[in-house]
Amino acid sequence: MIFPPDICDLITCRRQTDPDPLRGTDTLLRHLLAILILLLASPTLGQTPDQTDSKPKTDRIFRKMGLDPVPFEAVAIGLKIHLPELALMSMKPSGDRPVFQINDASEPQMWRMRIESIQYGSAQDRTTPDAAAYLDQVLARQDEHSLLVNKTTGYAGVEGRLCFIERTQTDGSSLVTGWLILPSGRSSFLIFTVLIISDFYPQFRPVLESSFSTIQIKSDEVRSREHISRIENGKRFLESITRERLEALVGLRQWFRSYQPAPSNRTTVETELACSVVEVLRARLGELNPNRPADRYTRDEREEGIMVRIQGRIVLDQQRGSYFDTSASYWMAWNQESERWSIVGTQRQGEASRTEQEAGIRMAPSVSNPAPKLIVSAPPLANYEWKVPDVYLSQALSLLLGRLLPKDQSGPQFFTYYFYNARSSPPSLGLRYDRWEPMNDGSGHWRLATLLSKTLPPELSTYASDGTLIQRVRPTGEVTVPTTRESLLRLWRSKGLRTGPASK
């Protein structure tokens, strides 16, 4: 509910379309309520690049082939591939399917590629899909053309079909269209569709086939087995979190700064996006409401647990003095069986302001309530309710993972859990996918990559050996790093940003 698709897109849209930043839809403020959690506190893997550090020799080999040394991994369709260098990737859904668009980043643009998975036939059909028959159907739909290549080929141990055709456009120019069709399951294909300027085709085809030679495919069946294994890993990890381990985190307090790095041409400076302070407390449930006297707590409100509190500010528009302040508290019982949270967000410009709130509650299971529900209230918008699965990651724990994940393995570990996905629209109870591994650069640091959805870009967080966050980088470029209150005040004041309360 409170994670926007992209903070920069959201703020840019706001600046361009709304002359009054306090006038707008409830949906916009609803998203703004948790930008800080997205940017600063929630270690958060759709298409997930394998960002492990490549050896220099391997880099040189791929670059000699004209390929990016860092592989692109589309987890949603079970694909990993080294794309041509200078490629820009985006994802756009087609119905309930993710479609990946790869564009040439050079000017003028000489090629583009579309990658998708399609179902063909029945899931009960145990035979391998016929790539040649499917290609015949594709070609039958094409306008008049010249056939350049049509051959059986194999990549990743799978036999498929590769085809290139050339045709003349209405403006007299020529364009080459290519398809690589590979079976990826009992009833599915991976389809690579490529468009190439004809004059560029002779030199680009070897690069393209080098790229195809790096394809790795996980079939539907393999991904299903991996999913079950990762859910089990998530369950074991959550069961390993004892009260003693949580109590050891009480007292942690850290300031964070989020910014957009300056472009490589250095024509501008870094742009400040947000700041916050995150602290971990021992707290009774009633402390979620700071205005409620402790002597009036009910029996339930006197229950003690762990609380993660986040306070912060987002810069919406510095020139117009528009900011968004938020305060969020996430409480969880020591045994993880219940949780509650409260979030208050206020958008301000000068003396004008607008406030919204969100509250979440998950009761502990009981004889009368063996299958508890998660209820999220966000007036005046809506209330949401879900049955909570067994392997469920609470809001508070999601903010502490870098401190709690195991550090006794030399390779990557994979965890999957259900979680409250405030970033989806509408909010949902979905699956979160974590990859946790030591970095191989000798630093002793660890990297956490998390997918909040298999169709979302990845977010990568780097942690010190003690679990302290070192850096978080979003694929859109925003960077979050720890800082101190004094350093933050000096920086924001030097840039003319508001550091005091309300309109000061």
C-alpha positions as CSV (number, residue, x, y, z in Angstrom):
1,M,0.0,0.0,0.0
2,I,2.8,2.4,0.7
3,F,5.5,1.4,-1.7
4,P,5.4,3.3,-5.0
5,P,6.6,1.6,-8.2
6,D,9.5,4.1,-8.3
7,I,10.0,7.2,-6.1
8,C,11.6,9.2,-9.0
9,D,8.7,8.4,-11.3
10,L,6.2,9.3,-8.6
11,I,7.8,12.6,-7.8
12,T,8.4,13.5,-11.4
13,C,4.8,12.8,-12.2
14,R,3.7,14.9,-9.3
15,R,5.8,17.9,-10.4
16,Q,4.6,17.7,-14.0
17,T,0.9,17.2,-13.5
18,D,-0.2,18.7,-10.2
19,P,0.4,22.4,-9.6
20,D,-0.9,22.0,-6.1
21,P,1.1,19.2,-4.4
22,L,-1.5,19.0,-1.6
23,R,-4.3,18.3,-4.0
24,G,-4.3,14.8,-5.4
25,T,-5.7,11.3,-5.2
26,D,-5.9,9.3,-2.1
27,T,-3.9,6.7,-4.0
28,L,-0.9,9.0,-4.3
29,L,-0.7,9.7,-0.6
30,R,-1.4,6.1,0.1
31,H,1.8,5.2,-1.8
32,L,3.8,8.0,-0.3
33,L,3.1,6.7,3.2
34,A,5.9,4.1,2.9
35,I,8.5,5.4,0.5
36,L,10.8,5.7,3.5
37,I,10.4,2.0,4.3
38,L,11.1,1.2,0.7
39,L,14.2,3.4,0.5
40,L,15.7,3.2,3.9
41,A,14.6,0.4,6.1
42,S,13.2,-2.6,4.2
43,P,16.0,-4.8,2.8
44,T,14.2,-5.7,-0.3
45,L,14.5,-9.9,-5.6
46,G,11.2,-10.2,-10.6
47,Q,14.0,-10.5,-12.8
48,T,17.1,-10.8,-10.7
49,P,20.6,-10.3,-12.0
50,D,23.2,-12.5,-10.5
51,Q,25.4,-9.7,-9.0
52,T,28.1,-11.9,-7.6
53,D,31.5,-10.4,-8.3
54,S,32.9,-11.7,-11.6
55,K,36.5,-12.5,-11.9
56,P,38.4,-10.1,-14.2
57,K,39.3,-12.9,-16.6
58,T,35.7,-13.9,-17.0
59,D,34.8,-10.2,-17.6
60,R,37.3,-10.0,-20.4
61,I,36.0,-13.1,-22.0
62,F,32.4,-11.9,-22.1
63,R,33.4,-8.4,-23.2
64,K,35.5,-9.9,-26.0
65,M,32.3,-11.6,-27.1
66,G,30.4,-8.3,-27.0
67,L,28.4,-9.4,-24.0
68,D,27.7,-7.9,-20.6
69,P,29.7,-9.9,-18.0
70,V,26.9,-9.7,-15.5
71,P,24.1,-12.1,-16.4
72,F,20.5,-11.1,-16.6
73,E,18.2,-13.5,-14.8
74,A,14.4,-13.5,-15.3
75,V,13.3,-15.6,-12.4
76,A,9.7,-15.4,-13.4
77,I,10.4,-17.5,-16.5
78,G,13.4,-19.5,-15.4
79,L,16.0,-17.8,-17.6
80,K,19.5,-16.6,-17.2
81,I,21.5,-15.1,-20.1
82,H,24.4,-12.7,-20.8
83,L,22.9,-10.0,-23.0
84,P,24.8,-7.9,-25.6
85,E,26.6,-5.0,-24.0
86,L,24.9,-1.6,-23.9
87,A,21.5,-3.2,-23.4
88,L,18.6,-1.6,-21.5
89,M,16.0,-3.9,-19.9
90,S,12.5,-3.1,-18.9
91,M,9.5,-5.3,-18.0
92,K,5.9,-4.8,-19.0
93,P,3.2,-7.3,-18.1
94,S,1.0,-8.9,-20.8
95,G,-2.0,-10.1,-18.9
96,D,-0.6,-12.2,-16.1
97,R,2.7,-12.9,-18.0
98,P,5.9,-10.8,-17.7
99,V,7.4,-9.7,-21.0
100,F,11.0,-8.4,-20.9
101,Q,12.0,-5.7,-23.4
102,I,15.7,-5.4,-24.2
103,N,16.7,-2.3,-26.1
104,D,20.0,-1.1,-27.7
105,A,21.3,1.7,-25.6
106,S,23.4,3.2,-28.4
107,E,22.3,6.0,-30.7
108,P,20.9,5.4,-33.2
109,Q,19.2,2.3,-31.9
110,M,20.2,-0.7,-34.1
111,W,18.3,-3.6,-32.5
112,R,15.8,-4.6,-29.8
113,M,14.7,-7.9,-28.3
114,R,11.6,-9.2,-26.6
115,I,11.7,-12.2,-24.2
116,E,8.6,-14.0,-23.0
117,S,7.3,-17.4,-21.9
118,I,4.1,-18.7,-23.5
119,Q,1.9,-21.7,-22.8
120,Y,1.4,-24.0,-25.8
121,G,-0.9,-27.0,-25.5
122,S,-2.1,-28.6,-22.2
123,A,-0.2,-28.9,-19.0
124,Q,-1.3,-32.5,-18.9
125,D,0.5,-33.2,-22.2
126,R,3.7,-35.0,-21.2
127,T,5.3,-34.5,-24.6
128,T,7.8,-31.8,-25.4
129,P,6.3,-28.9,-27.3
130,D,7.3,-28.9,-31.0
131,A,9.3,-25.7,-31.7
132,A,9.3,-26.2,-35.5
133,A,5.5,-26.5,-35.6
134,Y,5.2,-23.4,-33.5
135,L,7.7,-21.4,-35.7
136,D,5.6,-22.5,-38.8
137,Q,2.6,-20.8,-37.2
138,V,4.6,-17.7,-36.5
139,L,5.9,-17.4,-40.1
140,A,2.5,-18.0,-41.5
141,R,1.4,-14.7,-39.9
142,Q,4.3,-12.7,-41.4
143,D,4.0,-10.4,-44.4
144,E,6.0,-11.0,-47.6
145,H,9.6,-11.6,-46.7
146,S,12.9,-13.3,-47.6
147,L,14.0,-16.2,-45.5
148,L,17.6,-15.8,-44.2
149,V,17.9,-18.7,-41.7
150,N,15.6,-21.4,-40.5
151,K,17.4,-24.2,-38.6
152,T,17.2,-26.6,-35.7
153,T,19.5,-25.5,-32.9
154,G,20.2,-26.3,-29.3
155,Y,20.9,-24.1,-26.3
156,A,21.1,-25.1,-22.6
157,G,20.7,-28.7,-23.6
158,V,17.3,-28.0,-25.2
159,E,16.6,-28.5,-28.9
160,G,14.7,-25.5,-30.4
161,R,14.4,-23.5,-33.6
162,L,16.3,-20.3,-34.9
163,C,14.9,-18.3,-37.7
164,F,15.7,-14.9,-39.4
165,I,13.7,-13.2,-42.1
166,E,14.1,-9.9,-43.9
167,R,11.4,-7.7,-45.3
168,T,11.1,-4.2,-46.7
169,Q,9.2,-1.5,-44.7
170,T,6.7,0.9,-46.2
171,D,9.4,3.6,-46.1
172,G,11.8,1.5,-48.2
173,S,14.1,0.5,-45.4
174,S,14.8,-3.1,-44.6
175,L,14.4,-4.9,-41.2
176,V,15.5,-8.3,-40.0
177,T,13.3,-10.2,-37.6
178,G,14.5,-13.2,-35.8
179,W,13.0,-15.8,-33.4
180,L,14.7,-18.3,-31.1
181,I,12.1,-20.7,-29.8
182,L,13.1,-23.1,-26.9
183,P,10.9,-25.5,-25.0
184,S,11.0,-24.7,-21.3
185,G,8.5,-27.2,-19.9
186,R,5.8,-29.8,-20.8
187,S,3.6,-27.1,-22.3
188,S,5.7,-23.9,-22.5
189,F,8.2,-22.1,-24.8
190,L,10.7,-19.4,-24.2
191,I,10.4,-17.0,-27.2
192,F,13.2,-14.5,-28.1
193,T,12.0,-12.1,-30.8
194,V,14.7,-9.8,-32.2
195,L,14.4,-6.8,-34.5
196,I,17.6,-5.6,-36.3
197,I,18.4,-2.9,-38.8
198,S,19.3,-4.9,-41.9
199,D,22.7,-3.2,-42.5
200,F,23.6,-4.1,-38.9
201,Y,22.5,-7.7,-39.1
202,P,25.8,-9.3,-40.4
203,Q,27.9,-7.9,-37.6
204,F,25.3,-8.3,-34.9
205,R,24.2,-11.9,-35.5
206,P,27.5,-13.4,-34.1
207,V,27.1,-11.3,-31.0
208,L,23.5,-12.4,-30.7
209,E,24.3,-16.1,-31.1
210,S,27.1,-15.7,-28.5
211,S,24.5,-14.3,-26.2
212,F,22.2,-17.3,-26.9
213,S,25.0,-19.7,-26.2
214,T,25.0,-18.4,-22.5
215,I,21.3,-19.3,-22.0
216,Q,20.5,-21.3,-18.9
217,I,16.9,-22.6,-18.5
218,K,15.1,-23.9,-15.4
219,S,12.1,-25.9,-16.5
220,D,8.7,-25.4,-14.8
221,E,9.2,-28.7,-13.0
222,V,12.6,-27.7,-11.6
223,R,11.3,-24.3,-10.5
224,S,8.4,-26.0,-8.7
225,R,10.9,-28.2,-6.7
226,E,13.1,-25.2,-5.9
227,H,10.0,-23.3,-4.7
228,I,9.2,-26.0,-2.2
229,S,12.8,-26.2,-1.0
230,R,13.0,-22.4,-0.5
231,I,9.7,-22.3,1.4
232,E,11.2,-25.0,3.7
233,N,14.3,-22.9,4.1
234,G,12.2,-19.9,5.0
235,K,10.4,-21.9,7.6
236,R,13.5,-23.2,9.2
237,F,15.0,-19.7,9.3
238,L,12.0,-18.2,11.0
239,E,11.9,-21.0,13.5
240,S,15.6,-20.3,14.4
241,I,14.8,-16.7,15.5
242,T,14.5,-16.9,19.3
243,R,13.5,-14.3,21.8
244,E,17.1,-14.2,22.9
245,R,18.3,-13.3,19.4
246,L,15.6,-10.6,19.1
247,E,16.4,-9.1,22.5
248,A,20.1,-8.8,21.5
249,L,19.0,-6.3,18.8
250,V,17.2,-3.9,21.3
251,G,18.9,-0.6,21.5
252,L,20.1,-0.4,17.9
253,R,19.7,3.0,16.3
254,Q,20.9,4.3,12.9
255,W,20.4,7.3,10.7
256,F,20.1,6.8,6.9
257,R,20.4,9.0,3.8
258,S,18.9,8.2,0.4
259,Y,20.1,10.1,-2.7
260,Q,20.2,9.9,-6.5
261,P,23.9,9.8,-7.6
262,A,25.2,12.5,-9.9
263,P,25.4,11.5,-13.6
264,S,28.8,10.4,-14.9
265,N,29.3,13.7,-16.7
266,R,29.2,15.5,-13.3
267,T,27.1,18.3,-14.6
268,T,25.0,18.2,-11.4
269,V,25.5,17.1,-7.8
270,E,23.9,14.2,-5.9
271,T,20.1,14.8,-5.3
272,E,18.8,14.2,-1.8
273,L,15.7,12.1,-1.8
274,A,15.0,11.2,1.9
275,C,16.4,10.6,5.3
276,S,15.3,8.6,8.4
277,V,16.2,7.2,11.7
278,V,15.5,3.6,12.6
279,E,15.6,2.3,16.1
280,V,14.8,-1.1,17.7
281,L,13.0,-1.1,21.1
282,R,11.6,-3.3,23.8
283,A,8.0,-2.2,24.0
284,R,4.6,-3.1,25.2
285,L,1.9,-3.4,22.5
286,G,0.1,-0.3,23.9
287,E,3.1,1.9,23.1
288,L,1.9,1.9,19.4
289,N,-0.4,4.6,20.6
290,P,1.9,7.2,22.3
291,N,-1.1,9.2,23.5
292,R,-2.5,6.3,25.6
293,P,-1.5,6.3,29.3
294,A,0.3,3.1,30.4
295,D,-2.0,2.8,33.4
296,R,-4.9,2.4,31.0
297,Y,-3.5,-0.5,29.0
298,T,-5.6,-3.5,28.6
299,R,-4.2,-7.0,29.3
300,D,-3.4,-7.4,25.6
301,E,-1.7,-4.0,25.5
302,R,0.6,-4.9,28.3
303,E,2.2,-7.7,26.3
304,E,5.9,-7.1,25.6
305,G,7.6,-7.6,22.4
306,I,10.1,-6.0,19.9
307,M,9.3,-2.8,18.1
308,V,11.0,-1.2,15.1
309,R,10.4,2.5,14.8
310,I,11.1,4.6,11.7
311,Q,10.8,8.4,11.4
312,G,11.8,10.2,8.3
313,R,11.3,12.8,5.6
314,I,11.0,12.7,1.8
315,V,11.8,15.6,-0.4
316,L,9.0,15.9,-2.9
317,D,9.8,19.3,-4.4
318,Q,12.5,21.4,-2.8
319,Q,11.7,24.5,-4.8
320,R,8.1,24.6,-3.6
321,G,8.9,23.5,-0.1
322,S,7.0,20.2,-0.4
323,Y,8.0,17.4,1.9
324,F,6.5,14.2,3.2
325,D,7.0,13.2,6.9
326,T,6.3,9.8,8.2
327,S,6.4,7.9,11.5
328,A,6.0,4.2,11.5
329,S,6.1,1.7,14.4
330,Y,6.1,-2.1,13.8
331,W,5.5,-4.3,16.9
332,M,5.9,-8.1,17.1
333,A,5.5,-10.5,20.0
334,W,8.7,-12.3,21.0
335,N,7.4,-15.6,19.6
336,Q,6.4,-14.0,16.3
337,E,2.8,-15.2,16.7
338,S,1.2,-11.8,16.6
339,E,2.1,-8.3,15.2
340,R,0.7,-4.8,14.9
341,W,1.8,-1.7,13.2
342,S,0.9,1.9,12.9
343,I,2.0,4.4,10.2
344,V,1.2,8.1,10.0
345,G,2.2,10.2,7.0
346,T,1.8,13.9,6.4
347,Q,2.5,15.8,3.2
348,R,3.4,19.5,3.9
349,Q,3.9,22.6,1.8
350,G,4.2,25.8,3.8
351,E,1.4,25.9,6.3
352,A,-0.8,23.4,4.4
353,S,-0.8,19.8,5.3
354,R,-2.6,16.5,4.7
355,T,-2.3,13.4,6.9
356,E,-3.1,9.7,6.4
357,Q,-2.8,6.6,8.5
358,E,-2.5,2.9,8.2
359,A,-2.8,0.2,10.9
360,G,-2.1,-3.6,10.7
361,I,-3.1,-6.4,13.0
362,R,-2.3,-10.1,13.1
363,M,-3.7,-11.9,16.2
364,A,-2.0,-15.0,17.7
365,P,-3.6,-18.3,16.9
366,S,-6.0,-19.7,19.6
367,V,-8.4,-22.5,20.0
368,S,-11.2,-20.3,18.8
369,N,-9.1,-18.8,16.1
370,P,-6.7,-21.5,14.8
371,A,-6.1,-19.8,11.5
372,P,-5.5,-16.1,12.2
373,K,-6.0,-13.3,9.7
374,L,-3.9,-10.3,8.8
375,I,-6.1,-7.2,8.7
376,V,-4.9,-3.8,7.3
377,S,-6.9,-0.7,7.8
378,A,-6.2,2.4,5.7
379,P,-9.1,4.8,6.1
380,P,-10.8,6.3,4.1
381,L,-9.5,4.0,1.3
382,A,-10.3,0.4,2.3
383,N,-9.7,-2.4,4.7
384,Y,-7.9,-5.6,3.6
385,E,-8.0,-9.1,5.1
386,W,-6.1,-12.3,4.4
387,K,-5.7,-15.7,6.1
388,V,-2.0,-15.9,7.2
389,P,0.0,-18.9,5.8
390,D,2.4,-20.9,8.0
391,V,5.6,-19.5,6.6
392,Y,5.0,-15.8,7.1
393,L,7.5,-13.0,7.5
394,S,6.3,-10.2,9.8
395,Q,6.8,-6.5,9.1
396,A,9.2,-6.1,12.0
397,L,11.4,-9.0,11.0
398,S,11.6,-7.8,7.4
399,L,13.4,-4.7,8.8
400,L,15.9,-6.8,10.7
401,L,16.9,-9.5,8.3
402,G,20.5,-8.4,7.8
403,R,21.1,-9.0,11.5
404,L,19.3,-12.3,11.7
405,L,20.1,-14.3,8.5
406,P,22.7,-17.1,9.0
407,K,26.3,-16.4,8.2
408,D,27.7,-20.0,8.4
409,Q,27.6,-20.9,4.7
410,S,30.1,-20.2,2.0
411,G,27.6,-20.1,-0.9
412,P,24.2,-18.6,-1.6
413,Q,21.2,-19.4,0.5
414,F,17.6,-19.0,-0.8
415,F,14.6,-18.3,1.3
416,T,10.9,-17.7,0.4
417,Y,8.2,-16.5,2.7
418,Y,4.7,-15.0,2.5
419,F,4.6,-11.3,3.5
420,Y,2.4,-8.3,3.4
421,N,3.2,-6.6,0.1
422,A,2.3,-2.9,0.5
423,R,4.0,-2.1,-2.8
424,S,1.4,-4.0,-4.9
425,S,-1.8,-2.3,-6.0
426,P,-4.0,-3.2,-4.3
427,P,-2.0,-4.4,-1.3
428,S,-1.6,-8.2,-1.2
429,L,-0.3,-11.1,0.8
430,G,2.3,-12.4,-1.6
431,L,5.6,-14.2,-1.7
432,R,9.0,-12.7,-1.0
433,Y,12.2,-14.3,-2.5
434,D,15.5,-13.7,-0.8
435,R,19.0,-14.7,-1.9
436,W,21.6,-14.3,0.8
437,E,25.3,-14.9,0.2
438,P,28.8,-13.8,1.2
439,M,30.6,-11.5,-1.1
440,N,33.7,-13.0,-2.7
441,D,35.8,-9.8,-2.6
442,G,37.6,-10.6,0.7
443,S,35.6,-7.9,2.5
444,G,33.7,-10.3,4.8
445,H,30.5,-8.5,3.7
446,W,27.2,-10.2,2.8
447,R,24.6,-9.4,0.1
448,L,20.9,-9.7,0.3
449,A,18.8,-9.6,-2.9
450,T,15.1,-9.6,-2.5
451,L,12.2,-10.0,-4.9
452,L,8.9,-8.6,-3.7
453,S,7.4,-10.0,-6.9
454,K,9.0,-12.1,-9.7
455,T,8.1,-9.3,-12.1
456,L,9.7,-6.5,-10.2
457,P,13.3,-5.3,-10.6
458,P,15.7,-6.4,-7.9
459,E,17.0,-4.5,-4.9
460,L,20.4,-5.3,-3.5
461,S,21.6,-4.6,0.1
462,T,25.2,-5.0,1.3
463,Y,25.8,-5.8,5.0
464,A,28.8,-6.0,7.2
465,S,29.6,-9.2,9.0
466,D,27.7,-8.0,12.1
467,G,24.6,-7.2,10.0
468,T,25.0,-3.5,9.8
469,L,23.7,-2.1,6.5
470,I,26.5,-0.7,4.4
471,Q,24.6,0.3,1.2
472,R,21.4,-0.4,-0.6
473,V,21.2,0.3,-4.4
474,R,17.9,0.2,-6.3
475,P,18.0,-0.7,-10.0
476,T,16.7,2.8,-10.8
477,G,19.8,4.2,-9.2
478,E,18.8,5.4,-5.8
479,V,21.3,4.8,-3.1
480,T,20.8,4.4,0.7
481,V,23.7,4.6,3.1
482,P,24.0,4.9,6.9
483,T,25.0,8.3,8.2
484,T,24.9,10.3,11.5
485,R,22.4,12.9,12.5
486,E,25.1,15.6,12.6
487,S,26.4,14.8,9.1
488,L,22.9,14.7,7.7
489,L,22.0,18.1,9.2
490,R,25.1,19.7,7.7
491,L,24.4,18.2,4.3
492,W,20.8,19.1,4.2
493,R,21.4,22.6,5.5
494,S,24.1,23.1,2.9
495,K,21.6,22.2,0.2
496,G,18.9,24.4,1.6
497,L,16.6,21.5,2.6
498,R,14.2,21.7,5.5
499,T,15.6,20.1,8.7
500,G,13.1,21.5,11.3
501,P,9.6,20.4,12.1
502,A,6.5,21.3,10.0
503,S,7.1,24.4,7.8
504,K,10.3,25.5,9.5
